[in-house]
Amino acid sequence: MEFFNRESEKEEILNILKTEPQLINFIYGPINSGKTTL
């Protein structure tokens, strides 16, 4: 899936996934907004 104008958000998500877990993180948004694809 291609995202437009979301470079900082993509980088933030990748940094969360690369680090040792410390907190629970949720990805939320409207229906059909691409959450599952992420």
KEKE-3310 file (N, C-alpha, C; in steps of 0.2 Angstrom, whole numbers, plus 5000, padded with zeros to 4 digits):
npx = (5004:5003:5007:5004:5013:5016:5028:5035:5026:5027:5040:5040:5032:5040:5051:5046:5043:5056:5062:5065:5051:5042:5030:5012:5007:4995:4986:4975:4960:4949:4936:4942:4954:4967:4973:4975:4983:4995)
npy = (4994:5011:5026:5043:5058:5055:5052:5055:5049:5036:5033:5035:5024:5013:5015:5013:4999:4994:4995:4990:4983:4994:5000:4998:4999:5007:5006:5016:5021:5027:5016:5005:5013:5008:5001:4987:4984:4990)
npz = (5000:4996:5003:5005:5008:5021:5028:5040:5049:5045:5048:5062:5066:5061:5070:5082:5081:5079:5092:5109:5117:5127:5130:5127:5111:5100:5085:5077:5069:5056:5048:5035:5033:5031:5042:5044:5034:5037)
capx = (5000:5007:5005:5006:5014:5016:5035:5036:5022:5030:5047:5039:5030:5046:5056:5042:5044:5063:5065:5063:5044:5041:5023:5008:5005:4989:4985:4968:4958:4942:4936:4945:4960:4974:4976:4977:4989:5001)
capy = (5000:5017:5032:5050:5064:5052:5050:5056:5044:5029:5033:5034:5017:5009:5016:5009:4992:4992:4996:4985:4985:4997:5002:4995:5004:5005:5010:5016:5025:5025:5009:5005:5018:5005:4999:4980:4984:4992)
capz = (5000:4995:5007:5002:5013:5028:5029:5047:5053:5044:5052:5069:5067:5061:5076:5088:5079:5080:5098:5114:5119:5134:5131:5122:5106:5097:5079:5077:5063:5053:5044:5028:5032:5030:5048:5044:5029:5041)
cpx = (5004:5003:5008:5007:5014:5023:5037:5032:5025:5036:5045:5036:5036:5051:5052:5043:5051:5066:5062:5056:5045:5034:5019:5006:4999:4989:4978:4966:4951:4942:4939:4951:4967:4977:4979:4983:4995:5004)
cpy = (5006:5023:5038:5055:5061:5049:5050:5050:5037:5028:5032:5027:5012:5009:5012:5001:4989:4992:4991:4988:4988:4999:4998:5001:5002:5009:5010:5021:5023:5018:5010:5011:5015:5002:4992:4980:4985:4986)
cpz = (5000:4999:5005:5008:5020:5030:5037:5051:5051:5048:5059:5070:5066:5067:5082:5087:5080:5087:5103:5116:5126:5135:5126:5117:5102:5090:5078:5071:5061:5049:5037:5027:5032:5036:5047:5039:5033:5045)
residu = (MET:GLU:PHE:PHE:ASN:ARG:GLU:SER:GLU:LYS:GLU:GLU:ILE:LEU:ASN:ILE:LEU:LYS:THR:GLU:PRO:GLN:LEU:ILE:ASN:PHE:ILE:TYR:GLY:PRO:ILE:ASN:SER:GLY:LYS:THR:THR:LEU)
# end
